[in-house]
Amino acid sequence: MLSVIESKIRKLQQEFSNNSSFDFVTNDVEANSNLSINWEQTDAVIYSGDNLISLKKLLLNGPEIVDLCYIDPPYNTGSNFIYSDNRKSPETGLLGSHEAWIQFMLPRLVLAREVLKESGVIAISIDDYEFPYLKILMDRIFGEKNFIGNIVVCRSKNGKGSKKNLASTHEYLLVYGKSNKAILRGESDEDTVYDKSDAYGEYRIDGLFRKKGEGSLKSDRPLMAFPLYANLETGEVSVDPRDGWEKVLPKDSKGIDRRWLWGETTTRERVWQLYSSKNGIIYVKNYAGKERGQKRKKIRTIWNDPSWYTERATNEITSIFGQKIFDTPKPIEFIKKIIDTMSEENAIVLDFFAGSATTAHAIYELNKMNGANRKCILMESADEIPLNHVAYTAGYKSIVDVSIARLEYIQNKDQEFKFEVFE
Ligand SMILES: C[S@@+](CC[C@H](N)C(=O)[O-])C[C@H]1O[C@@H](n2cnc3c(N)ncnc32)[C@H](O)[C@@H]1O
């Protein structure tokens, strides 16, 4: 299996650059049954070491098991964090300073695609610097037709001060499906206001009963342009005339004769679902549904909520570890939002740039909050932490120790939370 993937990687590498220095070896891992994951007995597993090898191990122990892959890779800022974030190439050729970063990400993204289910989704955090290069890379690996969308995420109120003319307040979440079977669960409608109610429940008014657009003229469907009768005081609507009720025809604001959405028989059966405004405009009631919060709407592409700001993540790290021992964490609420909106409640979620293990923490909280049963696979490098880093002084020797410490923190709060470490 790995040799097929190897040739796929090599082919793509050549498309991106002629002088790939990367050597993808297939014989550094063997199918190892000890690494098979028993989800009956564990909530999370963490692979320690280079994620290229960990992804191969995961693949050999079972392809197509992951529902959602969320990653927050190094952004190639040039900084030295707890991990090195400098993969800048000389500024030559089409890919300029981005070539080495692309070559680093490419094989990992190919492997990530292999471990996703056909219905699987991948969401990647990234900022302006590598965004265009990542988009092209993803188009080549996942296919342009599987691009689901790009979400703009506000990460702070005042923005970064590093640029002369702009204070950047946003980054991105780039979302692809493995195939056209990928479906996002959607945003909860909890925030939606249902400001009216009747015997059938809470509802809001947000859709005209008069048809709009193509095929909406009376001449298109004359039988669907019958009169309705509206009580302008109570908002009730009837198909038959009633004393004192206003006759309403499906005319638009320009006086053009149009038609209703339903025929007369359906309208009679469902007339309770219609509502008239005080000036006789007929709407279809949109009910909240039996289980509020279960109803879902399409994910919107601009996300802005102070609980997703970077400063929140820093505060979370300080409150968990006593000091800011991880430089670039994501806030728990932000990852919860991604997981809740992009995966079902029994999903297996993979994060192969786990860092301080926020993804595991977010999944744990979602499971507790909603009775969900998502499972989590993390991967993090076992590289040594620089001696001058605060995490080293705090007693952590390798980066994965920080991820494991977060898992231990969750377990200390709740003994039922179980995790396993794969060296
Ligand atoms: C931006 S951070 C992720 C932060 C994470 N989302 C959080 O909330 O803490 C990227 C992480 O990827 C890890 N990483 C970089 N290269 C890696 C590799 N080849 N294998 C495994 N982990 C790697 C870094 O050590 C770092 O912890």
The ligand as a Tripos MOL2 file, in Angstrom:
@<TRIPOS>MOLECULE
LIG
   27    29     1     0     0
SMALL
NO_CHARGES

@<TRIPOS>ATOM
      1 C1          0.8030   25.4980   15.5530 C.3       1 LIG1
      2 S1          1.2770   24.2310   16.5960 S.3       1 LIG1
      3 C2         -0.2640   23.4420   16.9910 C.3       1 LIG1
      4 C3         -0.9280   24.0550   18.1680 C.3       1 LIG1
      5 C4         -2.1820   23.3520   18.6100 C.3       1 LIG1
      6 N1         -3.2480   23.5630   17.7050 N.3       1 LIG1
      7 C5         -2.6010   23.8060   19.9900 C.2       1 LIG1
      8 O1         -3.7190   24.2350   20.1830 O.co2     1 LIG1
      9 O2         -1.7720   23.7390   20.8910 O.co2     1 LIG1
     10 C6          2.0380   23.0900   15.5310 C.3       1 LIG1
     11 C7          2.5730   21.8630   16.2130 C.3       1 LIG1
     12 O3          3.0290   20.9470   15.2260 O.3       1 LIG1
     13 C8          4.1340   20.2680   15.7680 C.3       1 LIG1
     14 N2          4.9150   19.6650   14.6500 N.ar      1 LIG1
     15 C9          5.6480   20.3120   13.7270 C.ar      1 LIG1
     16 N3          6.2230   19.4260   12.8880 N.ar      1 LIG1
     17 C10         5.8400   18.1970   13.2930 C.ar      1 LIG1
     18 C11         6.0980   16.8870   12.8320 C.ar      1 LIG1
     19 N4          6.8680   16.6450   11.7470 N.pl3     1 LIG1
     20 N5          5.5510   15.8420   13.4940 N.ar      1 LIG1
     21 C12         4.7420   16.0590   14.5820 C.ar      1 LIG1
     22 N6          4.4610   17.2850   15.0480 N.ar      1 LIG1
     23 C13         4.9920   18.3370   14.4140 C.ar      1 LIG1
     24 C14         4.8910   21.3280   16.5030 C.3       1 LIG1
     25 O4          5.7620   20.7420   17.4650 O.3       1 LIG1
     26 C15         3.7480   22.1170   17.1190 C.3       1 LIG1
     27 O5          3.4880   21.6530   18.4110 O.3       1 LIG1
@<TRIPOS>BOND
     1     1     2 1
     2     2     3 1
     3     2    10 1
     4     3     4 1
     5     4     5 1
     6     5     6 1
     7     5     7 1
     8     7     8 2
     9     7     9 1
    10    10    11 1
    11    11    12 1
    12    11    26 1
    13    12    13 1
    14    13    14 1
    15    13    24 1
    16    14    15 ar
    17    14    23 ar
    18    15    16 ar
    19    16    17 ar
    20    17    18 ar
    21    17    23 ar
    22    18    19 1
    23    18    20 ar
    24    20    21 ar
    25    21    22 ar
    26    22    23 ar
    27    24    25 1
    28    24    26 1
    29    26    27 1
@<TRIPOS>SUBSTRUCTURE
     1 LIG1         1 GROUP 0 **** ****
